[in-house]
Each structure stands twice: as structure tokens, then as C-alpha cells.
Amino acid sequence: MGGAMLAAVACGEYGSVQEAAAAIVRVADTVEPDPALAEKYEARYRKFSRIYPMCRDIFEMLAQQETECKSR
């Protein structure tokens, strides 16, 4: 949805992203987080945050290889 809104702004259908969002987005429902699940996700994110810096070079290498394969 965000990409479509940005395209609409770029094409001049809306004057700004805020204007596009006001015209397009409708809040149908609000979901409150489950505290038990939120804590589990937070614990996993803390682990990821420690691991990612050590793996960033590998992730970049894999992304480059994927790009090269797609361009063939």
C-alpha cells in the first residue's frame, strides 16, 4: 500500500504522502499486543541485535551474489 501511495504522490494525484494517507488509509481495527508474545519477540530481537553485526558482511555478500544471479 505504501508503494502505491508514493507512486500516486509522484504522479501528482496527491500533493503529499500525508494527503495520500489521509485519503486512502482507513483504520478498521486496533490490535493490542499480547504481553507474553511481546516479551518473547523482544528476547529474540536482543539475540538478533547481538548476532547481526557479526554476520553483516556475510549477508551483504549473499545479497550481492543473489543480485548477480538475477542479472544473468
Residue pairs with C-beta under 8 A, 6 or more apart in sequence:
1 24
1 25
4 24
5 14
5 17
5 20
5 21
5 24
6 17
6 20
8 14
8 20
8 24
9 15
9 16
9 17
9 19
9 20
13 20
14 20
14 23
52 59
